């Protein structure tokens, strides 16, 4: 995919996901513009265009793709299909019933797990997932995301040994 294709993809995501109106943010602040990432994830053509670009970002030696709840799940499903690498579905917290697992799919112990996320802002969800998977014996050193919104100086992931690769 060319640079021009990437520019078109960015434009199409912006057109599809930027909403205008009055929106209350998690902080309680009110804004008149809102970026709804679920709109690109619910659009099969746009989602596929994004995930097609993710394929080239998968590092060699990746054993499993760990999609973070909720936004990473649709992307990891398609990426797994395109690459043939097994998917792992990573919850925000372990189930309190049934399997009691944090992650569903094959066992990540001893495996190199690449995390998949939709949007990274502060990196908290990625860091929590990486920490939990590492505690289970997985190796986690990278995350691929559709959009990296982290600002300068927000290097929590890098400081914790996680490389961010974004579309």
N, C-alpha and C positions, 0 to 999 in steps of 0.2 A: 504494500500500500504506500502510495506516495505522500509527500508532505501536503500536497493539495487535497488528497483524500482525507488526511487527518484534519485539516482546516474545515472541510465540509462536515466531517463527523462532529467536531466541536460545535459548529454552528447548528447542526441539526439537534444535538442534545440540548443546547441552550434554548432553541425555539420550542422544543417539546416540553422542557422541564421548568422554565422560568415562568412563574405565575405572578400576576399583578392583582393586588387587592389589599386587604388588611389581614395580617397573620400574626398570631401570638407565638413567639418562640419559646423554647424550653426554659429560657432564662426569665420569661415573663415580659420581655421587651416586645414591642409591636413594630412590625416592618411592613412595607408596602410592596416588597418583592420577596418571593420565596422560591427556592430551588427544590422541586419535588423529584428526588432521584427515582422514586418508584415508577414514575411515568416512563423513563427509558427502560426500566427493567420489565415493565408490562407490555412494551412494544416489541414484538418478536423480531422485526426487521432491524430496528435500532440496536436492540440487545445483541443480536448476532454480529452486527458490524463491530461493536465494541469488543466482543469476545474473540472475534477473528484476529483483532490486533493483539489480544492477550497471548495468543499462541506463541508468538516470537519472544515473549517476555518470560516464558517458563525456563528456569535455569536447568542445564544438564544435571542429571543425577536426581531429579525430583521423583520420589516414589509415590507420593500421594498429594492430592489437591484438597486443601481444607477450606471449604466455603463457610464463612461466618454468617450466623443467623442475623438477620433475615436477608439482607441484601446480597450477600455473597452466594446464597444457595442457587438462585437461577443461573448465575454466571458459572459457578463451578460445575453444574450439571452439563451445560453446553461445552465447557472447556474440557471436561473429562471425556465427553463423546468425541470431540475433535482430536484430542491427543492420545487417547487410549490409556491415560493415567487414571487410576481409581480415585473416586471422590470420597471425601469425608465431610460430614455435615456437623459443624461445630456450634453448639449452643452457647448462650451467654452464661448459663449455669447448668450444672448436671441435673438430670431428671431426679425427681424424688420418688419415683415409682418405676416399675418394670426393670429395665437394664441398669438404671442409675448412672447412665453414662453422660459425659459431657459431649462426646463426639460419637456419631453413629457412622457405621461403615466398617471397613477392615481395621484391625488393630494397628495403631500408629507406633507402637513400641519398636525402636530401632530403625524407624523409617525417616527419610527426609521429607518433611511436609512443607509444601508451599501454601501459604495462606492466600485466600482470595476474598477481596472485600470490594464493595461498591465505591464508597467514598471514605477517604481518610481525612479527618480534620485534626484532631489531637492525637489520634493513635491509640486511645485507651482500650477499645475493644480488641484491636489487634494484639496489643501487649498482653492483655488478660488471656486471650486465647493461646498465644505463644507460650506464656508462662505455664498455663495449665497443661498444654501438650508436652512441654519440656519435662514437667514433673512426672508425666506418664512414660517418659523415656523416648519421646520423639525428638528429632533434630529440626528446629525451625530457625531459618536464617533469612528468609525473604517473604515478602508479601507482594502480590500483584493486585492493583486496584484500578478501577475505571478512572477515578478522579482523585487527585491528591490536592486537597485544599489546605494542607498544613502551611503555615507561614514560616518565614525565616526565624531561625532560632528554636523551632519546635522539632528537636531531634531526639525525642524520647525513644523512638524506635531504633534509630542508629546507635544511640547510647546503649541500648539493650541487645545489640548484635543482630538487628533486623534491617535488611536492605529493602527499600521501597522502590518498586518498579511500577510506573503508572502509564496507562494508555494516554 
